[in-house]
Amino acid sequence: MSIKKIAEMTGLSTATVSYALNDSKTVSAQSKERVLKAAKEIGYRPNAAAQMLRTQRSNTIAFVIPTDESNPNANFFYMDVLMGIRKKLNETDYDVIVSNYDHAFKADSERSLRAVQVCRKQWVDGILFVPSSENPAQLNVLREMNVPFVLLDRRVTGSDYSCVDSDNEQGAFEAVSLLIKNGRKRIGFLGGTSSVTTGAQRYLGYVRALEKNGIAYESEYVIQEKAFSTCIGRERAKELLSKKVDAIFVADNTLTMGAVMQLRDAGVDIPTEVAIIGYDDYTWMDMIAPPLTTVKQQSYHMGYVAAEMLMRKLNGMDTDERITLCTRVIERKSH
């Protein structure tokens, strides 16, 4: 009905109006200007469903992330990544929707797979996906959807899928090496399990730093968690303090918050008695006393680069790419 109204207002045929609105056939600049002016006057909005049926494209991509309903702080990192994704998409005609799954469920559980399957219902053109673990079930669903996708933040070992992640092993290695350089020998590790590549890589960096510097590995100093919350960070930091560690490397931003709280509440002098280095870099880390030394990831850039990679796939590039972004230690006063 709106197209007929615009045709009446402009004196053009409905076909010409349709071509002008969809930019799908050559229309003179003068006619197009008249059509767009009339469309603006009546507040015309194109029918998105009709456009998708005609073009077989929604101009929408999905960003699928793991979340923890009991711990909203865990989402800080992915919100930074999302900002980078949006920045790239602002340069294109694409929008992004966010879908999430609870990382507490197994990768092949119905609830875990639902977040991927919902993308099919939304007719998305591509997917930026953070896998839950090494379990291939989610990736099998992605492949069956036959849409381009890029893995983000976490790899799946042995796969050749396009991926953008961080050099987590090197970041952890440099952080622990810094603690050792400052005379620490009983260094605790608090991070994720090795079932996820980020957790595995950060743990390997910790181990490599100890080995390179001739410090014996002590299993009692290592805690690997499946769940991430400030409460768990507090509890595990308390355990490590009871083992007389003189430093803690915390390989997760939410666990870092809890560990810092526990050290302060216990009256520990940071870094004189116990040094601490966290993971990821946020404003609060520079505002506490003492300011927190931490490993910084390029989260915003990760989102931007992953969106660029997906755009290349949507534009016909059929090869897979793998990009690992460097990390760096932000030295403050806690180490």
Secondary structure, DSSP 8 states (H G I E B T S, - for coil): -HHHHHHHHHT--HHHHHHHHHT-S---HHHHHHHHHHHHHHT----HHHHHHHHS--SEEEEEEEE-TT-GGGGHHHHHHHHHHHHHHTTTT-EEEEEEEETTS-TTSHHHHHHHHHHHHTT-SEEEE--SSS-THHHHHHHHHT--EEEEE---TT----EEEE-HHHHHHHHHHHHHHTT--SEEEEEE-TTSHHHHHHHHHHHHHHHHTT----GGGEEEESS--HHHHHHHHHHHHHTT-SEEEE-SHHHHHHHHHHHHHTT--TTTT-EEEEES--HHHHHSSS--EEEE--HHHHHHHHHHHHHHHHTT--S--EEEE--EEE--S--
